[in-house]
């Protein structure tokens, strides 16, 4: 790997940034009780929720993985974000009110309220495994790639361990409040740094290159691709991406935990809307630079090195330090978010339940110990990710097997009153078994079918099993349905209440604007 020089000014900027983030996070930490440590006391306003959610969502797969995928396949990779914005609106309208009413700490806890403990334990276990081996390990691996570009002789495992310690240094002592307050700074730096890099790309002829692609109707600037497209077949946008999107945005403890920290439902919803608008911005500040890099750095074989290479090659001293800080901001915020959410899952879904532990300080202490164990496991696994080709491929393919059975349980549980705990658990187990079979014998069963087109098979299979299995036992009690099932009457009552609210304070107005923005982008790039 080619070494890239970096000036003393840039190194000073990076060191100062890392020191400031640690100090800032520790300064705003809350760990007096479980509510403060795991959910920041449920006191966050909408703009903090939105910025924190955006920073936590811009993981290594988004920042580095999507720019690398854009380099090879074009803007089609933005379909994941575009679908994600639509899912955010769905989440804010239908699912978030039920989460808030339930006053849950974790998303698996909602499954217990709607079904039973078996579903809660299973989903929590799946979340913990996914957080460690997909999210945390992926972020650590991406951070190591950046440092390896600057110092190619540095040991990969040592770099990963250092970054693990950096993120843990303020997250473990201060809990979610530390993580969220650090993410505010990181989100601002990330957006500013990404805009700077985009401007640099256009200054090096990026505008002319994109114009030539549009003029020639090149496939790389098309969101809608043929059915046999190896990157994102058009049918996958309809039957595959929404499922993985619901899992990522509506069932993901790491992200939803930030929304649950809002002071009320309306603040949480508006925070999600803010994240939606920022996510649309990634087309211009993450995907476009990746496409432009095809012209600036032709012939690169390692997709995960595209974004770091642009940063190192295009930016002058000073700006380079700021952009490297932005990269590290995205990665450390992801690690921080995962640490807190995963420790929350273990502490509240397992430790507190098994021993019926109610001592607040003991719960916080267990959460801190769990965070240490989690980051160590992720650091040990992270070097193995390089075997999977790219971060995006690694993440999306693993998610395509994990997500469908869980999404099936949530959708049926929220929109169908007949399904019960037995049906949910049997469906989750059957979905897991089918996912393992597909993972092992995918090519024998589906040939070369794209993984996005495999997702609906798993989803429909799981939903059928959940529903049929539910018919063999009694209907859920009214206690299981109260506050956990969507109601048209509640929706109509909310509509009447919102009619008295100014349009600019109505989250539905901003949701409609978001959907209109998605439609406009789809039309322009179709």
C-alpha positions as CSV (number, residue, x, y, z in Angstrom):
1,X,0.0,0.0,0.0
2,X,1.3,3.4,-1.0
3,X,2.4,5.7,1.8
4,X,0.9,9.2,1.9
5,X,2.7,12.0,3.7
6,X,0.8,13.9,6.3
7,X,2.0,17.2,7.8
8,X,2.6,18.1,11.5
9,X,-0.4,20.5,11.3
10,X,-2.7,17.7,10.3
11,X,-1.5,15.5,13.1
12,X,-1.9,18.2,15.7
13,X,-5.5,18.8,14.5
14,X,-6.3,15.1,14.7
15,X,-4.8,14.7,18.2
16,X,-6.6,17.9,19.5
17,X,-9.9,16.6,18.0
18,X,-9.5,13.2,19.7
19,X,-8.6,14.8,23.0
20,X,-11.5,17.2,22.8
21,X,-14.0,14.4,22.0
22,X,-12.9,12.4,25.0
23,X,-13.1,15.4,27.3
24,X,-16.4,16.5,25.9
25,X,-17.9,13.1,26.2
26,X,-16.8,12.6,29.8
27,X,-17.9,16.1,30.8
28,X,-21.5,15.3,29.7
29,X,-21.7,11.8,31.1
30,X,-24.5,10.5,33.2
31,X,-24.2,7.3,35.2
32,X,-26.2,7.8,38.4
33,X,-28.9,5.4,37.5
34,X,-30.0,3.0,34.7
35,X,-32.3,5.6,33.1
36,X,-29.5,8.2,32.9
37,X,-26.8,5.7,31.8
38,X,-28.7,3.8,29.2
39,X,-31.3,6.4,27.9
40,X,-29.7,9.8,28.9
41,X,-32.7,10.4,31.2
42,X,-35.1,10.7,28.3
43,X,-34.5,14.4,28.1
44,X,-33.1,15.1,24.6
45,X,-34.6,17.7,22.3
46,X,-35.3,16.9,18.6
47,X,-32.2,18.5,17.1
48,X,-29.9,16.6,19.4
49,X,-31.8,13.3,18.7
50,X,-31.5,14.0,14.9
51,X,-27.8,14.9,14.8
52,X,-27.0,12.0,17.2
53,X,-29.0,9.5,15.1
54,X,-27.3,10.7,11.9
55,X,-23.8,10.4,13.4
56,X,-24.5,6.9,14.7
57,X,-26.0,5.8,11.4
58,X,-23.1,7.0,9.3
59,X,-21.1,3.9,10.1
60,X,-18.1,2.5,8.2
61,X,-20.5,0.8,5.8
62,X,-22.0,4.2,4.9
63,X,-18.9,6.4,4.7
64,X,-16.3,4.1,3.4
65,X,-18.4,1.2,2.1
66,X,-20.8,3.3,0.0
67,X,-18.2,5.6,-1.5
68,X,-16.2,2.4,-2.5
69,X,-19.4,0.9,-4.0
70,X,-20.2,4.1,-5.8
71,X,-16.7,4.0,-7.3
72,X,-17.4,0.6,-8.9
73,X,-21.1,0.6,-9.6
74,X,-22.2,4.3,-9.5
75,X,-25.0,6.1,-7.6
76,X,-27.2,3.0,-7.3
77,X,-25.7,2.3,-3.9
78,X,-27.7,5.4,-2.7
79,X,-30.8,3.3,-3.0
80,X,-30.1,2.0,0.4
81,X,-30.2,5.5,1.9
82,X,-33.2,6.5,-0.2
83,X,-35.2,3.5,0.9
84,X,-33.9,4.2,4.5
85,X,-35.5,7.6,4.4
86,X,-38.9,6.1,3.4
87,X,-38.5,3.6,6.2
88,X,-37.8,6.5,8.7
89,X,-41.2,8.0,7.8
90,X,-42.9,4.6,8.3
91,X,-41.1,4.2,11.6
92,X,-42.0,7.6,12.9
93,X,-45.7,7.2,11.9
94,X,-46.5,3.6,13.0
95,X,-43.8,2.1,15.2
96,X,-42.3,4.9,17.3
97,X,-45.6,5.8,19.1
98,X,-45.9,2.2,20.4
99,X,-42.2,2.1,21.5
100,X,-42.6,5.4,23.4
101,X,-45.9,4.3,25.1
102,X,-44.3,1.1,26.2
103,X,-41.5,3.0,28.0
104,X,-39.0,0.4,26.9
105,X,-35.3,0.4,27.4
106,X,-34.6,-2.0,24.5
107,X,-36.3,-3.0,21.3
108,X,-36.3,-6.7,22.3
109,X,-38.2,-5.6,25.4
110,X,-41.1,-4.6,23.1
111,X,-41.3,-8.1,21.8
112,X,-41.8,-9.4,25.3
113,X,-44.6,-6.9,25.9
114,X,-46.3,-8.0,22.7
115,X,-45.4,-11.7,22.8
116,X,-43.3,-13.2,25.6
117,X,-39.7,-13.5,27.0
118,X,-38.6,-16.2,24.5
119,X,-38.9,-13.7,21.6
120,X,-37.2,-11.0,23.7
121,X,-34.2,-13.2,24.6
122,X,-33.8,-14.5,21.0
123,X,-33.9,-11.1,19.4
124,X,-31.6,-9.5,22.0
125,X,-29.1,-12.3,21.5
126,X,-29.2,-11.7,17.7
127,X,-28.7,-8.0,18.2
128,X,-25.7,-8.5,20.5
129,X,-24.0,-10.8,18.0
130,X,-24.8,-8.5,15.1
131,X,-23.6,-5.4,17.0
132,X,-20.3,-7.0,17.9
133,X,-19.4,-8.9,14.7
134,X,-21.0,-6.6,12.1
135,X,-21.2,-3.0,13.4
136,X,-18.4,-2.6,16.0
137,X,-15.9,-4.8,14.2
138,X,-16.7,-3.1,10.9
139,X,-16.1,0.3,12.3
140,X,-12.8,-0.7,13.9
141,X,-11.6,-2.3,10.7
142,X,-12.5,0.9,8.7
143,X,-10.6,3.1,11.2
144,X,-7.6,0.8,10.8
145,X,-7.7,1.1,7.0
146,X,-7.4,4.9,7.3
147,X,-4.4,4.8,9.5
148,X,-2.8,2.1,7.4
149,X,-3.0,4.4,4.4
150,X,-0.9,7.0,6.3
151,X,1.3,4.5,8.2
152,X,1.4,1.3,6.0
153,X,3.9,-0.4,8.3
154,X,1.6,-0.1,11.4
155,X,0.2,-3.3,12.7
156,X,-3.5,-3.7,11.9
157,X,-4.4,-5.3,15.2
158,X,-2.6,-2.6,17.2
159,X,-4.4,0.2,15.3
160,X,-7.8,-1.6,16.0
161,X,-7.0,-1.9,19.7
162,X,-6.1,1.8,19.9
163,X,-9.3,2.9,18.4
164,X,-11.3,0.6,20.5
165,X,-9.8,2.2,23.6
166,X,-10.4,5.7,22.3
167,X,-14.2,5.1,21.8
168,X,-14.5,3.2,25.1
169,X,-12.6,5.9,27.1
170,X,-15.7,8.2,27.2
171,X,-18.6,5.9,26.4
172,X,-18.1,3.4,29.2
173,X,-17.8,5.9,32.0
174,X,-20.5,8.3,30.8
175,X,-23.1,6.1,29.1
176,X,-25.6,7.2,26.4
177,X,-25.4,10.9,27.4
178,X,-21.6,10.9,26.8
179,X,-22.1,9.2,23.4
180,X,-24.9,11.5,22.3
181,X,-23.1,14.7,23.2
182,X,-19.9,13.5,21.5
183,X,-22.0,12.6,18.5
184,X,-23.2,16.2,18.2
185,X,-19.7,17.4,17.6
186,X,-18.9,14.5,15.4
187,X,-22.0,15.0,13.2
188,X,-21.1,18.7,12.6
189,X,-17.4,17.8,11.8
190,X,-18.5,14.9,9.6
191,X,-20.9,17.1,7.5
192,X,-18.5,19.9,7.2
193,X,-15.6,17.7,6.3
194,X,-17.6,15.7,3.8
195,X,-18.7,19.0,2.1
196,X,-15.1,20.1,1.9
197,X,-14.1,16.9,0.2
198,X,-17.0,17.2,-2.2
199,X,-16.0,20.7,-3.1
200,X,-12.4,19.4,-3.7
201,X,-13.7,16.7,-6.0
202,X,-15.6,19.2,-8.1
203,X,-12.6,21.5,-8.1
204,X,-10.6,18.7,-9.7
205,X,-13.0,18.3,-12.6
206,X,-15.7,16.4,-10.9
207,X,-18.5,18.5,-12.3
208,X,-17.4,18.1,-15.9
209,X,-17.1,14.3,-15.4
210,X,-20.6,14.0,-13.9
211,X,-22.0,16.1,-16.7
212,X,-20.5,13.8,-19.3
213,X,-22.0,10.8,-17.5
214,X,-25.4,12.4,-17.5
215,X,-25.1,13.4,-21.2
216,X,-24.2,9.9,-22.2
217,X,-27.0,8.4,-20.0
218,X,-24.3,6.3,-18.4
219,X,-25.6,3.5,-16.1
220,X,-23.4,4.7,-13.3
221,X,-25.7,7.7,-12.7
222,X,-28.9,5.7,-12.7
223,X,-30.7,4.6,-9.5
224,X,-33.0,2.2,-11.3
225,X,-31.0,-0.7,-12.7
226,X,-31.9,-3.8,-14.8
227,X,-33.2,-6.9,-13.1
228,X,-29.9,-8.7,-13.7
229,X,-27.8,-5.9,-12.4
230,X,-25.1,-7.3,-10.0
231,X,-25.2,-4.2,-7.7
232,X,-28.9,-3.2,-7.1
233,X,-31.5,-4.9,-9.4
234,X,-34.7,-2.8,-9.5
235,X,-36.9,-5.4,-8.0
236,X,-34.6,-5.5,-4.9
237,X,-35.5,-1.9,-4.2
238,X,-39.1,-3.0,-3.7
239,X,-38.9,-6.5,-2.1
240,X,-35.5,-6.5,-0.4
241,X,-34.2,-3.0,0.7
242,X,-37.4,-2.1,2.7
243,X,-37.0,-5.2,4.8
244,X,-33.3,-4.5,5.7
245,X,-34.2,-0.9,6.1
246,X,-36.9,-1.6,8.7
247,X,-34.4,-3.8,10.6
248,X,-31.7,-1.1,10.4
249,X,-33.8,2.0,11.3
250,X,-36.8,0.6,13.3
251,X,-35.5,-2.6,15.0
252,X,-31.9,-1.6,15.6
253,X,-31.2,-0.9,19.3
254,X,-28.1,1.2,18.4
255,X,-30.2,3.7,16.5
256,X,-33.6,3.5,18.1
257,X,-32.0,4.0,21.5
258,X,-31.2,7.6,20.5
259,X,-34.8,8.3,19.6
260,X,-36.0,6.7,22.9
261,X,-33.8,9.3,24.7
262,X,-36.1,12.1,23.4
263,X,-38.1,14.1,25.9
264,X,-41.4,13.1,24.3
265,X,-42.9,11.4,21.2
266,X,-43.1,14.6,19.1
267,X,-39.4,15.5,19.7
268,X,-38.4,11.9,18.8
269,X,-40.4,12.1,15.5
270,X,-38.9,15.5,14.5
271,X,-35.4,14.1,15.3
272,X,-36.1,11.2,12.9
273,X,-37.2,13.7,10.2
274,X,-34.0,15.7,10.7
275,X,-32.0,12.5,10.2
276,X,-34.0,11.9,7.0
277,X,-33.0,15.2,5.5
278,X,-29.3,14.7,6.5
279,X,-29.4,11.2,5.0
280,X,-30.6,12.6,1.6
281,X,-27.6,14.9,1.8
282,X,-25.3,11.8,1.6
283,X,-26.0,11.5,-2.1
284,X,-23.9,14.7,-2.6
285,X,-21.3,14.4,0.1
286,X,-20.6,10.6,0.0
287,X,-21.9,9.0,-3.2
288,X,-20.9,11.7,-5.7
289,X,-17.3,11.9,-4.5
290,X,-17.1,8.1,-5.0
291,X,-18.3,8.3,-8.5
292,X,-16.0,11.2,-9.3
293,X,-13.1,9.2,-7.9
294,X,-13.4,6.8,-10.9
295,X,-12.1,9.6,-13.1
296,X,-9.5,10.9,-10.6
297,X,-8.1,7.5,-9.5
298,X,-8.8,4.9,-12.2
299,X,-8.0,1.3,-11.7
300,X,-8.2,1.0,-7.9
301,X,-9.0,-2.6,-6.9
302,X,-9.7,-2.2,-3.2
303,X,-13.1,-0.5,-2.8
304,X,-12.7,0.3,0.9
305,X,-9.7,2.5,0.1
306,X,-11.4,4.9,-2.2
307,X,-12.7,7.4,0.4
308,X,-9.4,7.5,2.4
309,X,-7.4,7.9,-0.8
310,X,-9.5,10.9,-1.9
311,X,-9.0,12.5,1.5
312,X,-5.3,12.0,1.4
313,X,-4.7,12.9,-2.2
314,X,-7.1,15.9,-2.7
315,X,-6.9,17.9,0.4
316,X,-4.1,20.4,1.5
317,X,-2.5,20.6,4.9
318,X,-5.0,21.7,7.5
319,X,-8.1,20.6,5.6
320,X,-6.5,17.1,5.5
321,X,-6.5,17.1,9.2
322,X,-10.1,18.3,9.5
323,X,-11.3,15.6,7.0
324,X,-9.3,12.8,8.7
325,X,-11.0,14.0,11.9
326,X,-14.3,13.8,10.1
327,X,-13.6,10.2,9.1
328,X,-12.5,9.3,12.6
329,X,-15.6,11.1,13.9
330,X,-17.9,8.8,12.0
331,X,-16.1,5.7,13.1
332,X,-15.7,6.6,16.8
333,X,-19.3,7.7,17.0
334,X,-20.4,4.4,15.5
335,X,-18.3,2.4,17.9
336,X,-19.5,4.5,20.8
337,X,-23.1,4.0,19.9
338,X,-22.7,0.3,19.5
339,X,-21.0,-0.1,22.8
340,X,-23.7,1.6,24.7
341,X,-26.6,-0.1,23.0
342,X,-25.1,-3.5,23.2
343,X,-24.3,-3.2,26.9
344,X,-27.9,-1.9,27.4
345,X,-29.2,-5.1,25.6
346,X,-27.2,-7.5,27.8
347,X,-27.9,-5.6,31.1
348,X,-31.6,-5.0,30.7
349,X,-32.6,-8.0,28.6
350,X,-30.5,-10.7,30.4
351,X,-28.8,-9.7,33.6
352,X,-31.7,-7.6,35.0
353,X,-34.3,-10.3,34.0
354,X,-32.5,-13.4,35.1
355,X,-31.7,-12.1,38.6
356,X,-34.6,-9.6,38.7
357,X,-31.9,-7.1,39.6
358,X,-33.2,-3.6,40.6
359,X,-30.1,-2.0,42.1
360,X,-29.5,0.9,39.8
361,X,-25.8,1.3,40.5
362,X,-25.2,-2.5,40.0
363,X,-27.0,-2.3,36.7
364,X,-24.8,0.6,35.6
365,X,-21.7,-1.3,36.7
366,X,-22.7,-4.4,34.8
367,X,-23.3,-2.3,31.7
368,X,-19.7,-0.9,32.0
369,X,-18.2,-4.3,32.4
370,X,-20.2,-5.6,29.4
371,X,-18.9,-2.7,27.3
372,X,-15.3,-3.7,28.0
373,X,-16.0,-7.3,27.0
374,X,-17.8,-6.3,23.8
375,X,-15.1,-4.0,22.6
376,X,-12.4,-6.6,23.2
377,X,-14.3,-9.3,21.2
378,X,-15.0,-6.8,18.3
379,X,-11.3,-5.8,18.2
380,X,-10.2,-9.5,18.0
381,X,-12.7,-10.2,15.2
382,X,-12.2,-7.0,13.1
383,X,-9.0,-8.1,11.2
384,X,-11.0,-10.9,9.7
385,X,-13.4,-8.6,7.8
386,X,-10.9,-8.1,5.0
387,X,-11.6,-11.6,3.8
388,X,-15.2,-10.6,2.7
389,X,-14.1,-8.3,-0.2
390,X,-15.7,-5.0,1.0
391,X,-17.4,-3.6,4.1
392,X,-20.6,-2.9,2.3
393,X,-20.8,-6.5,0.9
394,X,-19.9,-7.9,4.3
395,X,-22.6,-5.9,6.1
396,X,-25.5,-6.1,3.7
397,X,-25.2,-9.8,3.0
398,X,-25.1,-10.7,6.7
399,X,-28.0,-8.4,7.3
400,X,-30.0,-10.1,4.5
401,X,-30.0,-13.3,6.6
402,X,-30.5,-11.8,10.0
403,X,-33.3,-9.3,9.3
404,X,-36.3,-11.0,7.6
405,X,-37.5,-13.2,10.5
406,X,-37.2,-10.4,13.0
407,X,-39.0,-7.9,10.7
408,X,-41.7,-10.5,10.2
409,X,-42.3,-10.8,13.9
410,X,-42.5,-7.0,14.4
411,X,-44.8,-6.3,11.4
412,X,-47.2,-9.1,12.3
413,X,-47.1,-8.3,16.0
414,X,-47.9,-4.6,15.4
415,X,-50.5,-4.9,12.6
416,X,-52.2,-8.3,13.5
417,X,-54.0,-9.0,16.7
418,X,-54.2,-12.8,16.2
419,X,-50.5,-13.7,16.3
420,X,-49.2,-14.7,19.7
421,X,-46.0,-15.6,21.6
422,X,-45.9,-19.2,20.5
423,X,-46.3,-18.2,16.9
424,X,-43.6,-15.5,17.2
425,X,-41.0,-17.8,18.8
426,X,-41.6,-20.7,16.4
427,X,-41.5,-18.3,13.4
428,X,-38.2,-16.8,14.7
429,X,-36.6,-20.2,15.2
430,X,-37.9,-21.4,11.8
431,X,-36.6,-18.3,10.1
432,X,-33.2,-18.7,11.8
433,X,-33.0,-22.3,10.6
434,X,-34.0,-21.3,7.1
435,X,-31.4,-18.5,7.1
436,X,-28.7,-20.9,8.1
437,X,-29.7,-23.3,5.3
438,X,-29.7,-20.5,2.8
439,X,-26.3,-19.2,4.0
440,X,-24.8,-22.7,3.6
441,X,-26.5,-23.8,0.4
442,X,-27.4,-20.5,-1.2
443,X,-26.0,-21.2,-4.6
444,X,-27.6,-24.7,-4.8
445,X,-31.0,-23.2,-3.9
446,X,-31.0,-19.8,-5.6
447,X,-28.1,-20.0,-8.0
448,X,-26.7,-16.5,-8.6
449,X,-29.8,-14.7,-7.4
450,X,-29.0,-11.4,-5.8
451,X,-29.2,-11.4,-2.0
452,X,-31.8,-8.6,-2.1
453,X,-34.1,-10.9,-4.0
454,X,-33.5,-13.7,-1.5
455,X,-34.8,-11.5,1.4
456,X,-38.5,-11.7,0.5
457,X,-38.4,-15.5,0.5
458,X,-37.1,-15.5,4.1
459,X,-39.7,-12.8,5.1
460,X,-42.7,-14.5,3.7
461,X,-41.6,-17.9,5.0
462,X,-41.3,-16.5,8.5
463,X,-44.6,-14.6,8.4
464,X,-46.5,-17.7,7.2
465,X,-44.9,-19.8,10.0
466,X,-45.7,-17.2,12.7
467,X,-49.3,-16.9,11.6
468,X,-50.1,-20.6,11.2
469,X,-48.3,-21.5,14.5
470,X,-50.3,-18.8,16.3
471,X,-53.6,-20.5,15.2
472,X,-52.7,-23.6,17.2
473,X,-52.9,-21.7,20.5
474,X,-55.1,-19.1,22.2
475,X,-55.3,-15.5,21.0
476,X,-53.2,-13.0,22.9
477,X,-54.7,-11.5,26.0
478,X,-55.9,-7.9,26.0
479,X,-52.9,-7.0,28.1
480,X,-50.5,-8.1,25.4
481,X,-52.4,-6.0,22.8
482,X,-52.7,-2.8,24.8
483,X,-50.2,-0.2,23.6
484,X,-48.4,-2.7,21.4
485,X,-50.7,-2.9,18.3
486,X,-51.3,-0.1,15.8
487,X,-54.8,1.3,16.0
488,X,-56.7,3.2,13.3
489,X,-58.6,5.1,16.0
490,X,-55.4,6.3,17.6
491,X,-54.2,7.5,14.2
492,X,-57.5,9.4,13.6
493,X,-57.3,11.0,17.0
494,X,-53.7,12.1,16.3
495,X,-54.8,13.5,13.0
496,X,-57.4,15.7,14.7
497,X,-54.9,16.9,17.3
498,X,-52.3,17.7,14.6
499,X,-54.9,19.8,12.7
500,X,-54.6,22.4,15.4
501,X,-50.8,22.5,15.1
502,X,-49.0,25.0,12.8
503,X,-47.8,23.2,9.7
504,X,-44.1,23.8,10.4
505,X,-44.5,22.1,13.8
506,X,-46.3,19.1,12.4
507,X,-44.0,16.2,11.8
508,X,-46.3,14.9,9.1
509,X,-45.5,18.0,7.0
510,X,-41.8,17.3,7.2
511,X,-42.5,13.6,6.5
512,X,-44.4,14.5,3.3
513,X,-41.5,16.9,2.3
514,X,-39.0,14.0,2.8
515,X,-41.0,11.6,0.7
516,X,-41.3,14.3,-2.0
517,X,-37.6,14.7,-1.9
518,X,-37.1,11.0,-2.4
519,X,-39.4,11.0,-5.3
520,X,-37.6,13.9,-6.9
521,X,-34.2,12.2,-6.6
522,X,-35.6,9.0,-8.0
523,X,-37.0,10.8,-11.0
524,X,-33.8,12.8,-11.7
525,X,-31.6,9.7,-11.5
526,X,-33.9,7.2,-13.2
